[in-house]
Amino acid sequence: MTNVQGRFDFNVIADWIRPGEKVLDLGCGDGSLLRYLKDEKGVRGYGVDNDPDNVLACIGNGVNVVQIDLEAGLSGFEDGFFDHVVMSLSLQTVRHTEQMLAEMLRVGREAVVSFPNFGHSSHREAIAAGHMPVSKSLPYQWYNTPNVRFFTMADFEELCAVLGIAIRERVAFEGERLVTADPNLNASIAAYRLGRGG
Amino acid sequence: MDETTNSVGLALPRRAHFDTSLPLEGGAVLPSFDLVYETYGELNAARSNAVLVCHALSGNHHVAGWHADNPKNIGWWDNLVGPGKPLDTRKFFVVGVNNLGGCYGSTGPVTINPATGKPWGADFPVIVVEDCVASQAHLADRLGIESWAAVIGGSLGGMQALEWTLAYPERIRHALVIAAAPKLTAQNIAFNEVARQAILTDPDFHGGHYYEHGVVPARGLRLARMLGHITYLSDDQMAEKFGRKLRREALQYSYEVDFEIESYLRYQGDKFAGFFDANTYLITTKALDYFDPAGRYGGDLPAALARARAKFLVVSFSTDWRFAPERSREIVYGLVHNGLDASYAEIESSAGHDSFLLDDPRYHAVLRTYFEGIRT
C-alpha cells in the first residue's frame, strides 16, 4: 500500500478501486484522494464539497469538484453512474445518515465509507471518566465538533443490516496498524466496502 | 503594459473584415461582415495561449485597458484581465470581440447594409449564440488560432463559451461558463419580452428604422434597461444599497423622484439610452431567448453535451435569480454524465447576476487558480 498524505484510510480505499473506474468522492476536502486515484489508477473522479476553501484547493489540485450541499442530496447524479461512491471520514458529519447511504448506493455500484469509531477503548474510557472523548480520530471538543452523529462500528453494522446494505469488506485500524481482534474496542478508524443487499 | 497598476494599458481596437458569406441560424445569409476586437498580451510561438472573452448583453470588445481618445473608458472586465490579474496577460493572449449584431463596430443594425447603402436597422437579421460563435471562429482563423486555450464569458458570454465546446469541440480546450444557463426559463424570457415591448412600442422606434428619422427610441431603451437592472441585482443588495432612502428630505406627493432607487434606475436608464442601440438590444435579447442546445435533442441536455471535449469550469452566484445556480448545476450534471472534466463553484455573493463583473476575492481566486492550471 502506498501512503497518501498520511491518511491511512486513503490507502484502504484506493485498494478497493480498480483502474479506470468512475468515482464520486463525497466531502472530498482538498481533493488529495482523487488526485492520487487519478494519477495512480486513471480514475475518472468527481469530488463533492460545500466548503469554498476546499473547492478552491481541488481546482488547484486539478481535481474535478462540484460545490453542492451533501445534505441537499445527490439528485443531480444518475442511478448507478459511478463504480464507487466514497465518503472518507465524513459520514459522522451528515445528519441524514440513512438517506445518505441510500443515495450513495443509488448513484454508485458500491459505496466506500470510513469513519472514526466512537467505540474505541480510549473513547469508552473518556466517557467512563465523565467526559466526551477527544482523541486523534476525534480531535474536537463537544462544543465545536463538525460531527453530528456518534456511532460505533457495531452500531453501523446494525444499521446496514436494518437497511439491507451488504458489507462486502471491512478494515479497521489503529494509527497505521491493522486491527483484527475486537475492532469495535481496539480500532479508532473503520473503513467499509458496501453494496446493495440481497 | 503597466506593471504598477496591473493594467494592460492602452488598448487598440482593430477591425477584421471577412469577405465570406455567413449563413445564419435564422436562414438569412450575411454576404460579408466585420468584427471589431482587441487583444492583450502576446500570442506565443505555439499559438497555444489564446483566450477568447465573450461579452454579455451590453458589453463589447473593450475588455481591458483604456482607449487613447478617452483614458477614462476602462474595459468592462479590467478587474480580471491584465498582467498579474486572474486572467494574466503575461501568460495568455487575450482576445475581446464585439458580437455580431452589436453596436460597437462589428456588423450590426447600425452599420451600412451594402444592398441599400443605408443602415440595416430592423432589416438586420436576428443573430443567435451559434451565429456569434461561428463569426468568432472566422476571427480565430484570421488570428492564426487553431484552438483556444480557453473561452470565458458571463451570462450571454457564458452561453457562447458553452456553444464553442459544442460547435467546435476540437478548437477549445477549456470553457469557463459563468452565471449562465443551458436555456432561459419562461420567467427570464418574460423579462426580455417586456424589455422588447418597451422598445417596439416607443413612437420613436419607427419599425426599427429610426436612424433615418434622426431619433432613437430612448424611452423604450431606458425602460428596458431599468427593468434589466432590477433583475441583475438581488433584493438584499437593493435593500442594503438603497433601502427606502429618500432623495430629498420629505415625500414629494408627486411622480417626481422620491426614493433613491428611482433616481438610480432613471440615471442608469438615461445613461444607457444615450449610447446603446435599441435594435442591438432587441437582437441580443432574442439571442438569449433562443439559446437551447438541448432543443435539437428533445430537451436532453446530457445528449447535447456529448459532443464537447473541453474541460469546464462552471461558476454561479448564490443571489443570482436571473441565471440561478440551479441552471448552472444542470450544465454540470450534463457534463458529469458525459464523463467530462468539470468543476463547479457556487460563489456566496449579495450582488445578484451582476456579481460576475465584480472582483469578489473568492470568485477571482477560483478563476485565477483555474487559469493557473491551464497548460499553454
Contacts between the chains, C-beta under 8 A, distances in Angstrom:
chain1	res1	chain2	res2	distance
A	22	B	339	7.0
A	44	B	339	5.5
A	46	B	336	6.0
A	46	B	342	7.8
A	52	B	345	7.4
A	52	B	347	7.7
A	52	B	348	7.1
A	52	B	362	5.6
A	55	B	343	7.6
A	55	B	345	5.2
A	55	B	366	7.3
A	56	B	345	7.8
A	56	B	362	7.5
A	56	B	365	5.7
A	56	B	366	5.9
A	56	B	369	5.9
A	58	B	343	6.9
A	59	B	313	7.4
A	59	B	343	5.6
A	59	B	345	7.5
A	59	B	366	6.2
A	59	B	369	4.8
A	59	B	370	5.5
A	59	B	373	7.0
A	60	B	369	4.8
A	60	B	372	7.6
A	60	B	373	7.1
A	62	B	373	5.6
A	63	B	343	7.9
A	64	B	341	5.6
A	64	B	342	5.8
A	64	B	343	5.4
A	65	B	343	5.0
A	65	B	344	7.3
A	65	B	345	8.0
A	66	B	332	5.8
A	66	B	336	7.4
A	66	B	342	7.7
A	66	B	343	7.1
A	66	B	344	4.7
A	67	B	344	5.5
A	67	B	345	5.3
A	67	B	346	4.8
A	68	B	329	7.2
A	68	B	344	7.7
A	68	B	346	7.6
A	76	B	329	6.0
A	76	B	332	7.4
A	76	B	333	4.1
A	76	B	336	7.9
A	77	B	333	6.9
A	77	B	336	6.9
A	78	B	337	6.5
A	81	B	336	7.7
A	81	B	337	7.4
